[in-house]
Amino acid sequence: MSQKKVYLAVDLGAGSGRVLAGEYDGTRIELHELNRFDNTPVELPSGWHWNLPALYQNILDGLKIAAERYGDSLVSLGIDTWGVDYGLLDKDGRLLGLPYQYRDSRTDGMMEAAYAKVPKEDIYGTTGIPCMFFNTLFQLAAEIETQNPALEVAEDLLFMPDLLGYLLTGKKTQERSIASTSQLYNPNLRNWDYELIEKLGLPKKLFKEISDSGTVLGPVAPNVEDKTGLNGLKVVTVAGHDTACAVAAVPSQAPTPAYLSSGTWSLMGLELPTPVISGQSYSDAFTNEIGVNNSVRFLKIICGLWLIQESKRYWLARGEDVPYSKMAGLAREADAFRSLIDPDDPRFAEAGRMPEKIQEYCAESNQPVPQSKGEIIRCIYESLALRYADVWEKLIQYTEDKPKSLHIVGGGCQDKLLNQLAANAIGVTVTACPVEATGLGNILTQMLADGSVQNIGEGRSIVLKSALVESYEPADADAWAEAKKKYKKVIATK
């Protein structure tokens, strides 16, 4: 039997999922992907839903592979997913329909309806979460507005990682990090904001005792044992929100680590001991979500590599496949700072026509219109880097312990050109690693529960030994200083 401890991480994103095995030899963690599967929502007469049965079956398939491969070396299992979405259960634990997908149109108009009961500023003042149409608050408001009969008989609300944990163990919980994405959690009270819940007319009975990350939920149920070959493997409630897991794996020993979780979205923030909720943070639209060990993920959501992904899809639909590996080369051939955009302009949030929308933005702001693929890609990269710098200037004002570097984690940290441009624009060292931050953070939380590591700092030291670290030093300071001035002027014209 292997001397290594093996931890399993179920990591689900809004587009795909996988089951990972993390082999820990006492020094480093080696990750292995056991299976990967699509996570495709389905449109039913009632709207867009997540295909929970398919997700569950794919997870079981991965767990079966794990049982066959690792046997008695398996220690525990943790589950992380995207935020805000949930399932409802009746008093007998039966699922009341498939969970809705967060972009379902039933939330149209729900923000205004909620503000009629509680002003927008007051919602932020109690939760520290900026209002976004897909937040759990507005999804539940839609359940009431549409008179969903499921809400009448529901006894439990389980967020997606909690729901999957229930299917695997039969045990119910509401884990803190995923609960904090709902816009119904009060980070100062460290509990549900029952006063807000009552003002909004939401069913108070759905909001139960909250569990911390690192809590043992229970062993897998007998029917799961039969399907997978696992023998009483314990399930741990890791930080259920995937970004919370990613931040847990930020390889920093700084008191206030600064991070950028880079992927389709970019999430730039600080790990703080307490929430920051003020008129300024409301104006700047910073969010306060909970991380491992009740830390606060004080962050700003920025449009990320979605711009590149959508441009690639646009060109592919026209018979021109531009591999990601070639994009940096095309961008380097184009002139610097020729055209800039605001990546967070609302027009870019919707799918389709991305290169055309970038060209339209540049024309409207009286800039040269990018024509070649290289010009468009360079426009995206430089604009993202300048947006990072803009957010960074605001972010560091919220802590006296000014960060001296930025840690980029997640799949986007593989983009060497964007990493360098981010260092140039912000003016600090950028450290890129790990790519598999979410999976590693999931496993580190299990190791905290198991006692294999004593604190998150020790776990982050293990991450440094387990992943290839690349550093980028800022360059071309004068040119980027001028680019920042141009960027601010462009944004001001819109």
C-alpha positions in Angstrom: 0.0 0.0 0.0 1.2 3.5 -0.8 2.7 5.6 2.0 1.1 8.7 0.5 -2.2 10.2 1.7 -4.7 10.7 -1.1 -7.4 13.4 -1.0 -10.2 13.7 -3.5 -11.4 17.1 -4.8 -14.7 17.4 -6.8 -14.2 20.7 -8.6 -17.2 22.0 -10.6 -17.2 25.1 -12.7 -20.1 26.6 -14.6 -18.9 24.9 -17.8 -17.1 21.7 -16.7 -16.3 19.6 -13.8 -13.7 17.0 -12.7 -12.6 14.7 -9.9 -9.0 15.2 -8.8 -6.8 13.1 -6.6 -4.1 14.9 -4.6 -1.3 12.6 -3.5 0.5 14.1 -0.5 3.9 12.6 0.4 4.6 14.7 3.4 6.4 17.4 1.3 4.4 18.2 -1.8 1.0 17.5 -3.4 0.8 15.8 -6.8 -2.5 16.3 -8.6 -4.1 13.8 -10.9 -7.3 14.3 -12.9 -9.4 11.2 -12.7 -12.2 12.3 -15.0 -13.5 15.4 -16.6 -17.0 16.1 -17.8 -19.1 18.9 -19.3 -21.5 20.9 -17.1 -24.1 22.0 -19.6 -27.4 23.6 -18.4 -30.7 22.3 -19.9 -33.6 24.5 -21.0 -36.9 23.1 -19.8 -40.4 24.7 -20.0 -39.7 26.2 -16.5 -36.4 27.8 -17.6 -32.7 27.0 -17.5 -31.6 24.4 -15.0 -28.4 22.5 -14.1 -28.4 18.9 -15.1 -27.9 17.6 -11.5 -28.4 13.9 -12.3 -25.7 14.0 -15.0 -23.3 15.9 -12.6 -24.0 13.3 -9.9 -23.4 10.4 -12.1 -20.1 11.8 -13.5 -18.9 12.4 -9.9 -19.7 8.8 -9.0 -17.7 7.7 -12.1 -14.7 9.7 -10.9 -15.1 8.3 -7.3 -15.2 4.8 -8.7 -11.9 5.4 -10.5 -10.4 6.7 -7.3 -11.5 3.7 -5.3 -10.0 1.3 -7.9 -6.7 3.3 -8.1 -6.1 4.3 -4.5 -8.1 2.1 -2.2 -7.2 2.4 1.5 -4.9 5.4 0.8 -7.9 7.6 0.4 -8.4 10.0 3.3 -11.4 12.3 2.5 -13.4 14.0 -0.2 -14.3 17.7 -0.7 -16.6 19.5 -3.1 -16.4 23.1 -4.5 -18.5 24.7 -7.1 -19.5 28.2 -8.4 -21.6 30.4 -6.1 -25.2 31.5 -5.6 -27.2 28.6 -7.1 -29.1 26.1 -4.9 -31.6 23.3 -4.6 -34.7 23.0 -2.4 -35.6 19.9 -0.4 -38.9 19.0 1.3 -39.3 17.7 4.8 -38.5 14.2 3.7 -35.3 15.3 1.9 -36.7 15.0 -1.6 -35.3 17.4 -4.2 -38.0 19.8 -5.4 -37.0 20.2 -9.0 -33.6 20.7 -10.7 -31.6 23.7 -9.5 -32.0 26.8 -11.6 -29.0 28.1 -13.6 -28.0 31.6 -12.3 -28.5 33.3 -15.7 -32.1 32.1 -16.0 -34.3 35.1 -16.9 -36.7 34.6 -14.0 -34.7 37.2 -12.1 -35.5 39.9 -14.6 -37.0 42.9 -12.7 -36.3 41.3 -9.3 -33.6 43.8 -8.3 -36.0 46.7 -8.6 -38.6 44.7 -6.7 -36.2 44.0 -3.9 -35.1 47.6 -3.7 -38.7 48.6 -3.1 -38.5 46.7 0.2 -34.9 47.4 1.1 -32.8 50.1 -0.5 -29.8 48.9 -2.5 -27.3 50.7 -0.2 -28.8 49.0 2.9 -28.5 45.6 1.3 -24.8 46.3 0.7 -24.4 47.8 4.2 -25.5 44.5 5.9 -24.0 42.0 3.5 -21.0 43.7 2.0 -22.0 42.2 -1.4 -22.7 44.3 -4.5 -26.0 43.7 -6.1 -25.9 41.4 -9.2 -29.0 40.0 -10.8 -28.1 36.4 -10.3 -27.4 36.6 -6.5 -29.4 34.1 -4.4 -31.3 37.0 -2.9 -32.9 37.9 -6.3 -33.3 34.2 -7.3 -35.4 33.7 -4.2 -37.3 36.9 -4.8 -38.2 35.4 -8.2 -39.4 32.2 -6.6 -41.9 34.3 -4.6 -42.9 36.5 -7.5 -43.6 33.5 -9.7 -45.3 31.7 -6.9 -43.2 28.6 -7.3 -45.1 25.9 -5.4 -41.8 24.3 -4.4 -41.1 27.2 -2.1 -44.3 26.5 -0.1 -43.2 23.0 0.9 -39.4 23.5 1.0 -37.7 22.8 4.3 -34.1 23.1 3.3 -32.1 25.3 0.9 -28.7 23.7 -0.1 -26.2 25.5 -2.2 -24.6 23.4 -5.0 -21.6 22.0 -3.0 -23.9 21.3 0.0 -26.5 19.7 -2.3 -23.9 17.3 -3.8 -22.6 16.6 -0.3 -26.1 15.6 0.7 -26.5 13.3 -2.3 -23.2 11.6 -1.3 -23.8 11.4 2.5 -27.4 12.0 3.3 -26.3 14.9 5.6 -27.4 18.5 5.2 -25.4 21.6 5.8 -24.9 25.2 4.7 -21.2 25.9 4.4 -20.0 29.4 5.2 -18.0 30.4 2.2 -20.7 29.4 -0.3 -23.4 31.0 1.9 -21.5 34.3 1.8 -22.1 34.5 -1.9 -25.9 34.7 -1.5 -26.1 38.3 -0.4 -28.1 37.2 2.6 -25.1 36.5 4.9 -23.9 39.2 7.3 -20.1 39.0 7.6 -20.0 41.1 10.7 -22.6 39.0 12.5 -21.0 35.8 11.0 -24.5 34.5 10.4 -27.5 34.9 8.2 -28.9 38.4 8.2 -32.4 37.3 9.4 -33.6 40.9 9.6 -32.8 41.4 5.9 -34.4 38.0 5.1 -37.6 39.0 6.9 -37.8 42.5 5.2 -37.5 40.8 1.8 -40.3 38.4 2.7 -38.1 35.3 2.2 -38.8 32.1 4.1 -36.7 32.3 7.3 -36.9 28.5 7.9 -34.6 27.9 4.9 -31.6 29.4 6.6 -30.1 27.0 9.1 -27.0 26.7 11.2 -23.9 27.5 9.1 -20.9 25.1 9.1 -17.3 26.2 8.7 -14.9 25.0 6.1 -13.0 21.9 7.3 -16.0 20.4 9.0 -16.5 16.6 8.5 -19.9 16.2 7.0 -20.0 12.4 7.3 -19.1 9.2 5.5 -20.4 8.4 2.1 -23.8 6.8 2.2 -24.1 3.0 1.7 -25.7 3.4 -1.8 -22.6 5.5 -2.8 -20.3 2.8 -1.4 -22.1 0.2 -3.6 -21.8 2.4 -6.7 -18.2 3.4 -6.3 -16.4 0.8 -4.1 -15.5 3.5 -1.5 -15.6 2.2 2.0 -16.9 4.8 4.5 -14.8 7.6 3.0 -15.5 10.8 4.9 -16.7 14.0 3.1 -15.3 17.3 4.4 -17.1 20.6 3.8 -14.2 22.5 2.3 -14.6 26.1 1.2 -17.5 25.3 -1.0 -17.0 28.3 -3.3 -14.4 27.7 -5.9 -12.8 31.1 -5.5 -12.4 30.6 -1.8 -10.5 27.4 -2.5 -8.3 29.2 -5.1 -7.4 31.9 -2.6 -6.6 29.3 0.1 -3.9 28.1 -2.3 -2.3 31.5 -3.0 1.4 30.8 -2.3 2.1 33.8 0.0 3.2 34.2 3.5 2.3 38.0 3.5 -0.1 39.1 6.3 -2.3 40.6 3.6 -1.9 38.5 0.4 -3.0 40.2 -2.8 -4.3 37.9 -5.5 -5.8 37.7 -8.9 -7.8 34.6 -9.8 -7.5 34.6 -13.5 -9.8 32.8 -15.9 -13.0 33.7 -17.7 -13.5 36.3 -15.0 -10.7 38.0 -13.1 -11.1 38.4 -9.4 -8.6 40.8 -7.8 -8.5 41.2 -4.1 -7.0 41.0 -0.6 -7.3 38.4 2.1 -8.3 40.3 5.2 -9.1 39.4 8.7 -12.4 41.4 8.9 -14.9 42.8 6.3 -14.6 46.3 4.9 -18.1 47.7 4.4 -18.2 51.5 3.8 -19.6 54.1 1.5 -16.3 54.0 -0.4 -16.3 50.2 -0.8 -20.0 50.4 -1.9 -19.0 53.0 -4.5 -16.0 51.0 -5.6 -18.2 47.8 -5.8 -15.9 45.6 -3.7 -17.3 42.4 -2.3 -16.8 40.7 1.0 -16.9 36.9 0.8 -15.8 34.4 3.3 -12.7 32.2 2.9 -11.0 29.4 4.8 -10.7 30.0 8.5 -13.3 32.8 8.3 -10.9 35.1 6.4 -12.5 37.7 4.2 -12.0 37.7 0.5 -12.3 41.4 -0.2 -12.3 41.5 -4.0 -13.5 43.1 -7.2 -15.0 41.1 -10.1 -13.4 42.1 -13.5 -14.1 40.8 -16.9 -11.2 38.5 -17.7 -10.2 36.2 -20.5 -13.8 36.0 -21.6 -12.9 38.7 -24.1 -10.2 36.4 -25.7 -12.5 33.3 -25.5 -15.3 35.1 -27.3 -13.0 36.5 -29.9 -11.7 33.0 -30.6 -15.2 31.7 -31.0 -16.1 34.6 -33.3 -13.2 33.8 -35.6 -13.7 30.0 -35.5 -17.3 30.5 -36.6 -15.9 32.2 -39.7 -13.6 29.4 -40.4 -10.5 30.9 -38.9 -9.1 28.9 -36.0 -6.7 31.0 -33.9 -5.0 28.8 -31.3 -4.5 30.4 -27.9 -0.8 29.4 -28.2 -0.5 31.8 -31.2 -2.4 34.8 -29.8 0.5 36.2 -27.8 2.7 36.2 -30.9 0.0 38.0 -32.9 -0.4 40.6 -30.2 3.4 41.3 -30.0 3.4 42.1 -33.7 0.9 44.9 -33.2 1.6 48.5 -32.1 1.5 49.2 -28.4 -1.4 51.2 -26.9 -3.0 51.9 -30.2 -6.5 51.3 -29.0 -8.0 50.7 -25.5 -11.3 49.6 -24.1 -13.0 49.3 -20.8 -13.2 45.5 -20.3 -16.2 46.0 -17.9 -18.3 47.9 -20.4 -21.7 46.1 -20.3 -21.7 45.4 -24.0 -18.8 43.0 -23.5 -20.7 40.9 -20.9 -22.9 39.3 -23.6 -21.8 36.5 -25.9 -21.2 37.1 -29.6 -19.6 39.5 -32.0 -16.7 40.3 -29.6 -14.2 41.7 -32.2 -17.0 43.8 -33.8 -18.0 45.2 -30.4 -14.4 46.1 -29.6 -14.1 47.9 -33.0 -17.4 49.8 -32.3 -16.1 50.8 -28.8 -12.9 52.2 -30.3 -14.8 54.1 -33.1 -17.2 55.6 -30.5 -14.2 56.8 -28.4 -12.4 58.3 -31.4 -9.5 55.9 -31.3 -7.9 54.0 -34.2 -10.2 51.0 -34.9 -8.2 47.7 -34.6 -8.5 45.7 -37.8 -6.1 42.7 -37.6 -6.4 39.9 -35.1 -3.2 40.9 -33.5 -4.4 44.5 -33.0 -7.6 43.2 -31.4 -5.8 40.8 -29.1 -3.3 43.4 -28.1 -6.1 45.8 -27.4 -7.7 43.2 -25.1 -4.5 42.3 -23.3 -3.4 45.9 -22.7 -6.9 47.0 -21.6 -7.1 44.1 -19.1 -3.7 45.0 -17.7 -4.7 48.7 -17.4 -8.0 47.7 -15.8 -6.1 45.6 -13.3 -3.9 48.7 -12.5 -7.1 50.8 -12.0 -8.6 48.3 -9.5 -5.2 47.9 -7.8 -5.0 51.6 -7.1 -8.3 51.4 -5.3 -7.7 48.0 -3.6 -4.5 48.9 -1.8 -6.2 51.9 -0.1 -8.2 49.5 2.0 -5.2 48.2 4.0 -2.3 49.8 5.8 -0.2 46.7 5.0 0.4 47.6 1.4 1.0 44.4 -0.7 4.4 44.3 -2.5 3.4 41.7 -5.1 0.4 40.2 -6.8 -0.2 36.5 -7.0 -2.0 35.4 -10.1 -3.6 31.9 -9.8 -5.9 29.7 -11.9 -5.9 28.8 -15.5 -5.2 32.3 -16.7 -1.8 32.4 -14.9 -0.5 30.3 -17.8 -0.8 33.4 -20.1 2.8 34.8 -19.9 2.1 37.9 -21.9 -0.8 39.0 -19.8 1.2 38.3 -16.6 4.0 40.6 -17.9 1.6 43.3 -19.0 -0.1 43.1 -15.5 3.3 43.6 -13.8 4.1 46.5 -16.1 0.8 48.2 -15.6 0.5 47.7 -11.8 4.2 48.3 -11.1 4.8 45.4 -8.7 6.2 41.9 -9.0 3.7 39.4 -10.3 4.0 35.7 -9.3 2.1 33.2 -11.4 1.2 29.9 -9.8 -0.6 27.6 -9.2 -2.7 26.8 -12.3 -4.7 24.3 -10.2 -5.3 26.7 -7.3 -8.9 25.6 -6.8 -8.1 21.9 -6.6 -5.1 22.5 -4.3 -7.1 24.8 -2.0 -9.9 22.2 -1.8 -7.3 19.6 -0.8 -5.5 21.9 1.7 -8.8 22.5 3.5 -9.1 18.7 3.8 -5.6 18.5 5.1 -6.4 21.1 7.8 -9.4 19.0 8.8 -7.2 15.9 8.9 -4.4 17.5 10.9 -1.8 17.0 8.1 -1.2 20.7 8.2 -1.7 22.9 11.2 -2.5 26.2 9.5 -3.1 27.8 6.1 0.4 29.3 6.1 1.9 25.8 6.3 -0.4 24.7 3.5 0.7 27.5 1.3 4.3 26.5 1.8 3.4 23.1 0.5 1.8 24.7 -2.6 5.1 26.5 -3.3 6.9 23.2 -3.3 4.2 21.6 -5.4 3.8 24.1 -8.3 6.1 25.7 -10.8 6.5 29.4 -9.8 7.2 32.1 -12.4 7.9 35.7 -11.5 7.5 38.8 -13.7 9.1 42.1 -12.9 7.6 45.5 -14.0 9.2 47.1 -17.0 8.7 50.2 -19.3 7.4 52.4 -16.5 7.3 55.6 -18.5 5.4 54.1 -21.4 2.8 52.5 -19.0 2.4 55.8 -17.1 1.4 57.4 -20.4 -0.9 54.5 -21.2 -2.7 54.9 -17.9 -3.4 58.5 -18.7 -4.8 57.5 -22.1 -6.9 54.7 -20.6 -8.5 57.1 -18.0 -9.3 59.6 -20.8 -10.9 56.8 -22.9 -13.0 55.5 -20.0 -14.0 59.1 -19.2 -15.5 59.6 -22.6 -17.9 56.6 -22.3 
